Every structure is written in structure tokens, then in C-alpha cells.
């Protein structure tokens, strides 16, 4: 919980979203394109939004708390004219939820100005921050992104790319960075490739984005993913890149395929929606149930529920209706009215579930509180049985790479057996997809960070 705002109780909370665009021809409206790109990435962060533009050797920016549509209007977008733009939507995993921590971070230093938009977390940020403070650096924010910005600025001796190279050799963790200078747009992905970053193009304009769905929104085409450890440089000469570390791996966060990524995005050459449907089909293979209907916890459980239905032959119906005017964050009701927090988002279609044996499919269970409330709502509506199916393994370990996870004490999968969890959520049966089944659904058995399930941390 941050400042009285809470998110879905049974979900890991997403990281942030970044977007950038470069025009060598001085095309107008880049801030507006960035606005639409951020709008497409809104699911990755709803606390704050910001856009920075480069023009005439300087950088202008605007950022504020709130959704993209609340932070910007036509007047603001028209005032942010430039030949390069970058933007950011934030969910805080490190640092307070306050406008001073909103991004892009813009810093001025002896060689000019730069703007930085960051998705991820550094595991050595505290140590680096302490070293910089001992050297006299004064920090304005409490986010690790400022550590990165300061390192780049201090190491820039006239060659920004060498400064980026040296910075990447200092920092450890998961990160996708967009760095904008007066004449360049730079994309950086951590050597393990934990956080996603993609390259798009439209009419000669190169773009960078956390997800390909943003390219679709602005009419661009996905070129490829930025490779782990790759630094992509976009300038007046076009696009070129180099690799910082030879010992690169590919450990993209597997939760992108389970929940974080928008279903219409493509990551690692794989359509997220189709991986979720395959996960649902595999879930049926591992945990069949004798029931009358399959329903989903919308929207993140829907693709897996359809896959489960197709594999089982049990009809998929809409049993829960989502209030689409409630985002992923909302003001939490007082303790005595806690159940309203679920009812604000989801309501049962009583005529569809009454007298039925129901299979309910969700993408994950973190704490178990929402799952229990949903089971109760279905049974109160007349469901004879509720069989809970989860299209991912039990979450047993916290994440340190840019995802907000509860402490291990609050992870229900870390403290209880599957049967004990079933009893806690009051379901008639409970089945989780195995890690092997998940990897098979995604399409590979290696190449992903699944530390939240396995405890196998890549760093």
C-alpha cells in the first residue's frame, strides 16, 4: 500500500513503462505520439506519468502524479515540441510515491542535459548511492533511477556512449533504460534481459517501448527486442548498437507472460495472448475437474480460462463482470467494509453460476484474500461447487528486480501447502500449473527469470 492506495490484493504489482521516439527530420507531434504510447502502457504503472522532449540543445519536461490522461492535455502536449521525446509511467517499487520521484528524471551537468526513464530495480543501488554521497553528490529523489543518471553524468567526459558503457559495468540488477540527450535516444537493457524493451519504426521514425502494444497504438511496426546487454543508439545517422558485457544471458521475467504484459503484446517473438491460452490448456492436462462451466477472473485470467475450456470441452461463460471504470488501483474501503474492495471491481452473474459446478481460472494467487472473497461470492450466488485453477505455479519468493511483492511472510504460497491454501480460500479443489507446464506454454524451458516461483535468482 502506498499513501492509502492499494492494488489488487492477489496480484504482483507491475513495474513501470517507458517509451521513446526520435526524428532526424524534425517531425512534429512527438510528445503527442509519446502520450499515446504511454496510454498503451498505462497498465504498467498508474501512479505518475511524464514526458520529456529535446529541442535546440535543451530538454523540457512535464510530469505529475496521476494517470496519463490526467497529467496531460492538449495545451501541455502542444507546448512540448522537440525532435526527440521520451516518457514514463510509474508504479513505485523503490522510493516513495511522490511527484519528485516521477520520471523521466531530467538532469543538467557539464556536458549538457539528459533525461532518463527507467523500468526495473538495482540490487546495488544503496551501495552506489552511499559512494556517490561520500563524493559530494546531492540526491533530490529516493529512487535508484537517480543513481543511474548521476553515474552517467559523472562518467561523461565528452563521450556519452562511453559513459553509458561504464555505468552499465557499475550497476547490477534488472533494468530497461531510455536515455535522451540533446541529439540522441539511447536504449539499454540489462545483461540478463529481465526487463523488456523493444524497437519499433514508423515512416523512418525509430521508437523504443516496454511493450510492442504501444507501437500498434501509434501505427508503428515492431522491429525486434533490444537484446540482453545491448545498448541501442538512435541519432541522425540512424540506429546502431553495441554490447557492454560478453557474459550475457536471456532471463526475461516470466510474469510478463502471466500477468504484466498486455495480451496483444509480443515479447521474445511470442504473442502473450497465445501463451496464456496454451497455459490454460496445459492447466487442464495437469488439473482436470468435473464441472459444468469455466469462468475467468477478468481480465488477466480470461485467455487461460478459454484455453482450459477448449482443452476440456467444458463451456466457457462470463461468470464475473468487471467494472472497467475501476483501474488497477483504487482507494481501499475501511477495514469493516473490506469485501467492498472486491465488489467494486467484480460482480457475479448469478443466472450463469446458480446451480452450477464452476471452474474459476485466475493467473496467480499472491495473498489469497481476493481469491477467498470471489469463492464466497460465487457460492452466495448459488454455485454448487467452485474449483479454483491457477495458470502459474505458487508464488513462494519475493522479487528484487522491479516488481512489488509482499514479504515472504505474506506470500500464501510460501507458507502453506496447496491443500492448506484450498482450505483458506474455501474452494472445493485447487490446482496450480507446474513450472514445467508454464515453460512449455511459453515455448521454452530456459531463458526466463522464474525466481518468484523457484527461488533461482539470476543475480
N, C-alpha and C positions, 0 to 999 in steps of 0.2 A: 504494500500500500504506500502511495506517495501523496502527501498533502490531502488526505481524505478521499483520494480517488483510488478505486480498486478495479482490477480487471477480472476476467472470467476466472472463477476460483479453481477450476480443474484444468487450466492451461498454463504451459510455459509461456512467458511473455516474450514477444518478438524483440528484435534488436533495434535497428534503425534502417532508414532507406536513403540512398544517395543517388543523385542524378547530375549529369554534366553535359554540356554541349559546346562545340567550337565551330566558329565560322571564319574561314580565311577570306571570304568575300564581303565581309561586313554585313551579312544578312541581319535584318531587324527581327524583333519579337522573340529573342532567345529567352528572355525572362518568362514570357508567357508560355513558351514551349516547356521550359523547366517547371512552371506551375502545373501544367497538365501532366508532366512526368511524375511530379511529386504526388499529385492527386491519385495516380495509378498505384503509387507505393504507400498510400495512406495506411494500409493495413499493417505496415511495419513499424509505425510509431504515430501516436496521436497526441503527444504532449506539447510539441512545439514544431515549428516549421520555419525555414529561412531560405533566402535566395541571395546570392552574391553575383555581381557582374563586373567584368573588366572592361574599361574604356579609357583611352587616352593616357595610358600608363598608370591609372589608379583603379581602385576597387571600391564599389559602392555595394551596400547590402542592407537588407531588412530582415529581421527575424523577430518572432514573438511567440508567446505561449498560445496553444490552440491548434485546431485543425487547419489544413492548408486553405480551405475556403474561408476561414475566419481571419486568417493572418493577412491575406492579400485581397485587394480589389483592383478594379481597372486602373484607377489613378496610380496606385503604387506600381503596378506592373509596367505601365507606360513610362514611369519615371526611371525604371531600372533598364536603361538601354546600354548594350555593350556587345562586343564581338565574341565574348566568352561568358558562359554562365554556369554556375553550379548551385545545387540545392540539397536540402536535407530535411528529413522528418525524423523526429526523435522519440524514442522510448528510453528512459534513463535506466541503465544497468550499472552505471558508476557515476557518482555525482548527483547532487540534489536536482529535483525537478524545479528549475528556476530559469527565467529568461536569460540570465547571464551565462548559463551553460548551454543555451540553444546554439545551433550551428546553421550555416558554416561559421567557423571561427575565422576572423579576419585580423591579421597582424601586420604591422609595419616594422621594417627593420632596415639595416643599412643598404641593402641591395634592392629595396622596393617594398612591395606588399605581396602577401599571399592569402588565399582563402583555403580552408581545409574542411572537408566533410568526411566524417569517419563513421563506419559501422563496425562494431566489434569491441573487444577489450584487450588491454595489455596485461600480462601477468607480472611484468616487472615495472609497471608504471610508478608504484610507490618508491621504489629504489631510485629510479631515474629522476623522479621529481625531487627527492631529497638531495641528490647530487647537484641538480641544477640550482636549487635554492641555496646550497652552500657556495655556489659560484656567483650568487647575486641575482639570479633570475627571480622576478616577482610574478606570481601567478594571479590571474584575475578570476579563474574559474576553478571548479573542483573536478573537472573531467580529465581523463587521460589523453583526450584529443589535444589538449593544450601542451602536453608534454611533447607530443609528436611535432606540433607546429613550432615549438621553441627549438627542438633539435634541428629541424630543417633550417630555420633561420640562422642559428648559431654556426651551423656547418657550411652554410653557403658563403663561399669565398670568391664568388663570381661565376660559379657553375652550379646551377640549381639541381641538375641531374646527379652530379657527384654528391651533393648534399643529401638528396633523397637516398642514394645508394648507401651512404654512411649511416643515415638514420635507420634504414631497414636492418642494417647489421647490428644496431644497438637495441632495437625493440624486439620483444618476444610476446607472442600472443596471437590472437585472431583479429584480422583487420582487412577491410576493403576501404581504400582511401581515394578521394578525389582531391587533388591539389591544383588550385588555379593561380597562375601568376598573371602578369600584365599581358603576356603573349603566348602562354601555353596552358594546356589542360593535361594533367598527369593523373593516370590511374595506377594504383598499386594494390596488389593482392598478397596476402601473407604467404610465406613459403609452404604452408600446409594447405592452403586453399580452403580454409574453414568457412570464411565468409564469402558470399557470392559477389561477382562483379562481371558485367557483360559489356560488349561493344556493339553499337548499332550505327546505322548510317541512313541518311535521307537526303537526297539531292546534293550529295557532296558534303553534307554536314555530319561530322562524327559525334557520337554520343556515348556516354558511359552511364550504366544504371545497375542498381542492385538486382533488378529482375527484368526479363525481356518484356513483360506485360506493359511496361512504361513505353517501350518502343512501339508496340502495337497501338497504344493510345495516341501517340503523336504521329503515326503514319510512317514510322521508320522500320527498317529491316534489321533483324538480329544477324550480326556477322559471326560472332563467336564469343565464348567466355574469355575473360582475362585468365591466363594460366597461373597456377600457383607460383609465387615468387617473381611474377612478371611485373615490370614497370612499363606502362604504355604511355607514350608521349605523343600528343596531338598538337601540331603547330602549323605555321604557314606552309611548311614543306610536306604536310600530310601526316600520316601516322607511322610511327616506328616504335620499337620496343627493345628492351634488354632484360636479362635475368640477373638478379642480385646474388642468389645463393645457388650453388650447384646441387646441394642435397635437398632438392625439392620433393614434395610428396603431394598427393591429392587426397585430402581428407575433408571434403565438403560436408558441412553439418547435415546429417541425415534427417533432422527435423524440418529442414526446408521442404522435403517431400511429404512429410507427415502433416504439417500444420502451417508453418510460417509462409511458405511461398504461395502466391496466388495460383489457383488451379490452371489458369491459362498461360502460365509462365513455362519457359523451357530452361532447364539447368543441366549442364553436363550432357547436352544433346537429348535429354529425356523430358517428355511432357509430364508435368506434375499431375495433372488430372488422371492420365492413364496409369501412372504408378500407383495412385490411390485406389483406382478400380482394381488393379491387379492385387493390391494388398487385401482388399475386401474378399476377392475370390480365394486367395490363399488362406485368409482367416476362416472361411467356411471349411476348407480342407482340414484345417487343424482343429477347429471347434464347431462342428455342426450342431444344430439344435432342431428339435421338432416343434414347429411353431406355425402360426397362421399368416403372419405378416412380418416384413422387415421395415423398420423405420430408421431414420438417422437423427443424430443431434446436429441440426443445421448450424452453419453451412459446412463446417470443416469435416464432418463425418459423412456427408452425403455421397461423395464419389465411392468411398469404401462400402457404404451400405448398398449402393447399386451393384457393385461387384459381388458382394455377398449374395444379393438376391439373384443375380444372373447365374452364379455357380450353384446355388441351392435349388433354384426353381420356385422359391417362396416369393410371392409378390411383394414388390417394394411400394409402399404407400407413404403419403405425407401424414405423419402422426403428430409431429410437433411443428408449430408455426412460430417463426422468428419475427420479432419486432425489429424491422430493418431501420427504424429511426433511432435505435439504441446502438451505439458503436461498441467497440471492444472495451471502452472504459465508460464508467458512469458513477454517479455519486452513490455510495453504498447506503442502504437503509440502516436505521439504528438496529442494535442487536436484537431487540424484541421483534423486529419485522424483517429478519434476515432472509426468510424464504421469498419475500417480495423481490429480492435481487434476482432470483431465477425467473419468477413470473414476469418481471419487466422485459425479459429477453425472449422467453419461450413459453408457449401455451399449448395445451394438449387439444387435439381434435378428438373430442370424446366419441363421436359417432364412428370414427375409424378404429379405435382401440377397444371399445367396450365389448366385453365378452370374447376377446381375442388373446391368443398366446403371442406375445410380442418379442421380437428380437430387436434390440436397440443398439445401433453401431455408433461409436464415437472414435475419434482419432487417438485420444490419450486420456489417462486419469492421472492427475498430479496429487491433489489432496484428498479427493473423494467426496467432498461436500456437495458439489453440484450434482454429481452422479447419483448420490443418495436422494436428493430432492427430486430429481427427474423420475427416478423409480417410484417414489411415493406419489408424484403427480399422475403417473400413468395408472397406478393401481387405484388411486382415488377416482380416476375417470372410468374405472371398470375393467381394466386389463386383468385377465385371469393369471397370466404369468409374464414376467419380464426377464428376458435373457440378455445380459449385457455382453457385448462383444467390442473389443478394442483393437484397432488396426495398427498397434505398435506394442512393443514389449513394456513391462513395468518400468517406470522411471525410478531409478534407485540412487542416482548420484547427481549432485549439483553440477552446473556448468559454470566455468570460469572464463568463457570466451565470448561474452557479449549477449548472453541470454539470462534473463532474470528468473532464477529458480529459487524456490524456498530452501531453507536449510534442510539437511538430511533428516532432521527430526520431524519435519512436516511433510516429507515425501511418503505417501502411504505405501508405495511400492518398496521402499527401503526398510519398512518397519513391520510389515505384515505379509503373511503368505497370501496366495491368490484366494484360498478359501476364506481366510480371515477378512480380506477385502470384500469378498462377496457378501459376507455377513454384515459388514459395516455399511455397504451401500444398499443392502436389503434386496438384492437381486436373487432370482431363482437359480441362475447359473451365471458364471463369469468366465470369459476366455480372452486371453491376450494373444496377439500374433507373436510368434517367436522372432528373435533377431535374424535367424537364418531365413525365415519366411519373408521378413521385411526386406532383407538384402536381395532376395530372389525377385520380389516385386519391383524393387527399384531397378534391378537389372544387372547388378554386380555384387560380388561377395567381398570385394575390397574397395578401398578408395573413399571411405566415408568416416567421419567422426561420429561415433555412437557412444561416447563416454557416458552420457546420461543414463544409458541402459547397462553398459558393460563395465564402466569404471576404467576403461582403457583410454587414458588421456594422451593425445598426440604430442603434447608439450609437457 
